[in-house]
Structures are given as structure tokens and as C-alpha cells.
Amino acid sequence: MTRHPTCSFCVRLRAVTFVASIALSFPLLAQAPDCRVGEAQLPASEIVTLRAVGDIVLGSDWPKAHYPEGFEETVRARLTQVLGKADVKFGNFEGVLSTHDVSTKKLRPGAVYAFRMPPRFAPLLREAGFDVMNIANNHTFDFGQTGYNDTVANLSGAGLLLVGEKDRLTIQRVKDVTLAWVGFSYLNAQNDMHDWEALANLVERGRRSADLVIVSVHAGAEGSEALRVTAGEEIFLGEHRGNVLAFARRAVDLGADLVLGHGPHVLRGMECYKGKLIAYSLGNFAGYNALSARRAAALSAILEVKLSKNRQTLAYDLIPLKFDNQNLPEFDERGLARQLVEDLSRREPLRGNLGLSDHDDDHTYREWLKASDLARVLAGPAKRQLKAKRSSR
């Protein structure tokens, strides 16, 4: 059976026989429970449906432009189609919207990149449906403070709410629900995930100001070798990319209602921790001429979550995606992203039972793992330190 990729919240807990079959597919330790409480008897005005995606890079016009004719119309139409309908749509914008032409980076193919996009792409993102955009990541300062300031001005000017400005809380009103957004990365120039006092301060401020607190975090090693969540500090190319597991769980302990991770450029597992959903990496969403679509990066997904004003996780689902020859997203009828995230979520240290995949086509998934040389990555221990060239770019 093939699941239609646009079906939201169509995955439910299966019978005992289904659970037994899952255990055979994933012979792991006891699992944490699903945190969905189901559709509550609440007014529609007190329920928020959120769709979240990962990294967005719409190419680069530096050092020279390379956009084909009709590019913007194509991107706008595709993103609008794929994002669909939701009360809130969130993404991570990796790069700069500016005409400033002095980069702070010394480019090194396979390791160091700088992404600069035309300012006119800001309204394109808004028209495609995005409401909220994270800018706490390792590319928003690719062109220094000038490029960063331009990016903030251009995205804000297009009507997008920004998450991740230093020491700032972003408040969003959706129907009768108030959301407080906070954004972190592993960089000291931004809200630094290593600074737990800053995390406590921002989440506490959010709790005082809103019904729901959502934490965004850009962290972790990159690429197919970094699929697994680890239980320690991750080091990539010599950079301390954070202990994402400890950070996310600490955010929930402090009062966060949802944690959205991005940065590894591949999907990672999710978990229900104390009744709150943590997505450790949402992969790539758009990477025209910039991000790889090889191996694990060939798959991605849209995370859809329903939250209630009274702080319950009502429902969640993944809408599986793949990429076309321009690295733009399209629906994946195979549903592989659900199986991959379910698989990753059942492994150490998460040991979760998300109920995302019914495993009706387990053979296709296993063949894809084999062809992508990923079975080895999933079976082996999670790696905290990676020194190889990035396979995600």
C-alpha cells in the first residue's frame, strides 16, 4: 500500500500484531511512548497546525549569478504546492539576502561555502507561504554584519517573522493562541546553545509571554555519516556543533512545547520527551545549485504538528519529500522519509515509538538503504566527531 504524501495525521497506532512486526524490524531496547493525545474537544481557535521544514538555500548570485530564466516563478509555484496549508509555516533560511559583495569566508570546495541571494527572494519566500524563518545558523553572517543586517531587513520587510536574533524573543499570534519562538545555534555570535543560562532565560521569558514556546536549534554534524543523534558534543570539521540531545531535552525541561532541529542537511530521528515532540533534524528543503541530494540527503520531509493552547501535542506526521534535478522538493510516493525517521528514532539514544510508518513496503526501504550505503551508518555506533569532507553540500 502506498500512502498519499499529502495526507495529514493519517498515521495512527496499529494493533498489537503491527507493534510486534516493528519490533522484529528494529530489535532495540524498550521504547518511549508516542506523545500524541489525539484530537481534543477544544475550539478550533485554540488549535494550531504548524508545518516545519529544514534548510533553504535558493542558490547564490556570488561571485556570479547563475539563475535560469523563469527560476523565481518555478520556485514560487513548487514551494507553494509542496508546503500546502497550515496555520504556521516555518523554515531555516541559510544564507544572506543582500547585494554586499565582501564575504567573511575563505571558500574551500567541499568544506567552506558562502551563500548570497538577491533581496527580491525575500517576498518570494513569503508568497510561497512561509510565515516564520530562522536566521540563527552558520550562513547568515557569510557577508559580515552588513549582509546580516540586510537579510534581517529584507525578510522582515517581506512580512516574515524572524527567529534567532541575539537575546530576542519572537511573538506570534495565531487565532486565539500566542506562540513564543526562540532560536539557537552553536555559534557564540548568536544565541549559543552551549549557554544554558541564555536558554533558560529565553524559554522563561517565552513562558511568561505566550501559551506555547517553540525552540529552533541549528546544530549537529553534517551529512549522511551524521544521521544518528548522539549523546554527546558533536564535532564537525573542528567545530563544536553542540550536544543536541542534551540541549533539546533541557529546553523541554525548562518549558518548551516543541523543538525543531536543522543543520545536518539530512533527516534525523525524533522523540517524544515528557509529552513534547523533538525533531532533531528536518533535513534540506530547497538547495538549488548549493546543497547535495545524494545518499541520505536525497530524502526530506515536512513535519506537521498540531498543538493546543493548553500545551498538548495533539498530532504529528511527516510528509515525505524527494528532490528533482534542480534540488527543489517534490512529493515522494514511496514514503521513504517516514521509514527512515521511524528507524532512526527507534535506535539509541532515542528509543522512540513514533508510529510514523506502517512498513508495508519495507523491501523498498531496505533496498534504498543498501543502494545509498546507509545500512552501515544505521547499524554502527553514532559518531560524535566527523572530519571528512561534507557529503551534504
N, C-alpha and C positions, 0 to 999 in steps of 0.2 A: 504494500500500500504506500502510495506517495502522498505526503501531506502538502496541501496547498500552502505556499510560503507566506501568504498574506493573512492567514488565519491567526487571529489573536486569541490567546488564552484557551486554545483548543486542546492543550495537553493537560490531562488530569491524572491523578494517581490511579494505577492499574490494580488489578486483582492480585491476590497472593501469588498466583502462578506466574504473573508477569514479574513480580519482585524476585521470585526465585530465579527466573531466567536471567535477570540482570546480574544477580549475584554470581551466576556461572560465567557471565561475560567479564565481570570485574571482580576477581577474587581478592577482595581487600578487607580492611578492618571494619568494625561496626560503623554505621553511617549516622551522620547528624540528620535530623528531621527536616522535611520540607517546611518552609515558613509561611506558605500561603494559607490564609484563613478563609478564603472563598469570598464570594460576593456578599457583602454585608447589607443589612437592611438600613442603608443610610441614604439621605438625599443625594441626588446626582451632583448637587453643588458642593458636596463635601468629599467627592472622589476625584482624584487627579490621575489622568493617564499620561504617562511620560514615555517618550521614545528617546533612547540614547545611543549614540554611535561613537566610534573611536576617532582615529587620526585623519585629518583632512588636509591635503596639500594639492592645490589646483595648479600644479606645475610651478614654473619660475620664469620670470622675464629678465633675470640677471644671471650671467653677464649679457645675455641677449635673449630677446623674445622668441618663442617658438610655437605660438598658438595657431592652430589651423583655422581657416575660415569657418564661421559658424560654431566655434567652440563654446562660447558662452550660452548660446541657445540650447546646444546639446546638453551641456552640464545642467542648466536650469531645469530642463524637461526631465532628465534622468533622475536627478536628486529629488525633485518634486514627486515623481512617480514612486520611487522606492521608499521615501520617508513616510508617505501616506498621512493618515490623520491621527492626531493626538492633541491633548491639551498643551503639552510642552514638548519641544524637540531640542535636544542637547547634542553638541559635538565638540571635539577638540580641534581648534584651528592651529596648525603647526606651520608657522611662517610669519611673514611680515607683509602688510598691505601699505606700500609706500613707493615713492619714487627716489628715495635716498639711495645713493649708489656706492656707499662705502661700507663694506661688510667688516664685521669684527672677527670673522673666521678666516683661517687659512685653509682653503679647501684641500681635501685629500680624498680622492675617489675610494669608495669602499669604507670610509671612516668618518669624514667630516663633510657636511653639506650646509649650504645656506639657501633658504627659500624666500624669494621675494615675489609677490604677486601684485598686479595692478590694483589700485584703490577701488576701481569700478567693480571688483569682485565682491566687495562688501555687500552692496544691495542684492547681488546675485544670490548670496547665501540666505539673505532674509526672504527673498522672493521664493526660494526653494522650500521654505518652510521653517527654517531654524529660528528659535526664539532666544536660546541661551548658548553662549560659546565660551569654552575655557581657553584662557591665554597663558596659564601657568605651565610652561613647558620649555624645552631646550632649544626652541627655534624663534621665539618671539623677540629675542634680542640679537638675532642674526645680523641686524644692521644698526646695532647700538641703541642708545636711548632715543635717538631721533626716529629710527624705524619703529621702535616700540610705541612711542607717543603717537606716531601716525596711525599705527594699527589700532590703538585704542580709540582714537578719534574717528577713524573710518568705520569701524564696526559699530561703535555707539551711534554714529550719525546715521547708519542704516537701520537703526531701531533694534539692534541686538543687545541683550543684557550680557555683561561680561563677568566671568568668574575667574578668580585667581589673582586679582590685583593685590599688591602687598598690604596686609593688615586690614583688608576691606571685606565686608560682608555684602552680598548682593541679595536684595529682597525682591521677590516676585509674587504678585497677587494673581491667583488662578481661581476663578469662580469665588467660592467662599473660603478658600484655603490660602494661607500665606506660606510661601517657601523661602527658606534662607539657604543660599548657596555659598560654599567656601571652596577655594581651590588651592591645592598644594602641588609642589614638585620637589625634586631632590636638590634644587639649586638654592643657594643662600640669597641670591638677589630677589627671589620670590618668597612666598610662604613656604618655608623649608620644612619638609616632612620629618626631618631629624629633630626639629624643635617642638617637643611635645607640649611645652608651655604655651606656645603660639596656637597649637591645635586646640588645646583646652580652652584658651581664651576665645577663639573664634567660634567654636561649637557652643560654648556657653552663651556668647552674645546671640548666636542664632536661636538657641532655645528660648531666650528671653523675648526675641523679636518675631518669632514665627511659629506656625503649627508644626512644620516639618523642616528638618535640616538635612541637606544633601551635600555630601563631601565628594569633590572631584580630586583625583590624585594622578599625576603623571610621573611614573616611576617604573623601575624594574629593568633588567637586561633586555636586549632586543633580539628578535629573530627566532627561527624555528628551533634552535637549540635551547631557547628560553621559554618554552611552552609551559613548563611546570612552575607552579608557585613554590617558593622555598620558604623555609622557616628561619631565615637569617638575612643579613645585609647582602644585597646583590651588588656585584662589582662588574662593570662592563667597560672595556677599553680603558681601564684605570680609574673610572669614575665610580663614586659611591652612589648607587642608584636607589638606595633605601631598603629597609625591611618592610615590604609592602604588607605582608601578613600582619605583623605587629601593629603597623600604623592603622590599617583598616579596622582591625578589631578594637584598637584603642579608641578610634573615632566613634564606633558604636557604643563602647562603654561610656563615653562622655555624653552621648545623646544624639548621635547621627541616626537618621532613619533609612539612609541609602548611601552606599559608597560606590562610585563609578571610577574604575581604573582605566588607564590608557598609557601608551608609550612603548610597549614591547613590539608593536606592529604585528602582533599575532593574537589570536584569541587565547585566553587563559580560562581556568576554571572559575566557578562561582561557589558561594556558600551562603547558607542561612545561618547567621550567627546571632544568637539571642533574639530571634524573630525578625532580624533585619537582613536584607539582601546585600551581599558584597559581590560586585563583578570585578575581578582582578585585572582583566584587560579586555577591551572591546575591539581590539584589532584595528585594522585600517578601514576607512570608509570611502575615501577617494584619494587616489595617488597618482594622478596623471603625470607621466614622464618624471616621476620623482620617487615613488615607493614601489618596492617589489611586489609581485603577485606570484611568487614561487613558493613551493612547498607549503608550509603551514599558512603563509601569507596569502595563499590562493583563496582562502575562505575568510569570511567575516560574517557579521550578523548585526541586526538591530535588536537591542534589548528593549522590550516593552514591559513597563511596570505600572501596576495600579496601586496607589497609596490612598489612605483615608485621612481625613482631618484628625481623627483620633489616634493616629500614628500606627495603624496596622498596615501590613503588607498584604493586600487583598489577592493579588495575582501577578504572575510574570510569565513571559515567554520570550523565545528567541525567534526572529525571522531570519532564516539562513540566506546568506548572500555569497556570490562569487564575483569575479571581475571580468570585464570584457577586454578587448585588445588595447584599450586606452586606459586601463586600470580604473574604470568607473564601475560602480556597483550595479549588479543586476540580481534578480531573484534566482535562487538555486533550488530547483525542484528536487534535487537529491536529498536535501535536508542535512547535509554532512556537518554543518556547524553545530546543530543540536547534539549530534552524536559525539563530536569532538569535545564540546564543553561538558557534556554529561560524563564522558570518560575522564577528562582531566579533573572534574570536580569530585570524583569518587576516589581519587588517589591521594596519598599522603601529600601535604599535611591537612587537606580539606575534609576528605572522607564524607562527602555530602550526598544526599539523595534529592536531586532537584526535580526529577520527574519530567525532564525535557524531551526525552526520546523514547519511542516505543520499540526501537531496534528491529523494526520489520524488515529492514534491508541492511542487516549487519554485514553481509558479504561485501556490499559496495563500499562501506566504510572501511573495512579491513583491507580491501584491495587498494583503496586510496592511501591509507597509511603506508602500505608497503611501497607503492609507487613513489610516494613523497619522502621515503626514508625517514619516517616518523615513528614507526613502531619501536625502534631502538630508543628514541628520546622518551617516549612514554613509559617504557619498561624500566629504564635506568633511573638512577637517583637524580633528583632535581639539582641543578648546578647553580651555585651561588656566584661563581666568577667565570666570565667569558672574555677571552682575549682575541678571538678570531674576528675576521672582518665581518661586517654586518651582512646577514643574509636577507635582511628585511628591506633594504633600500635598493 
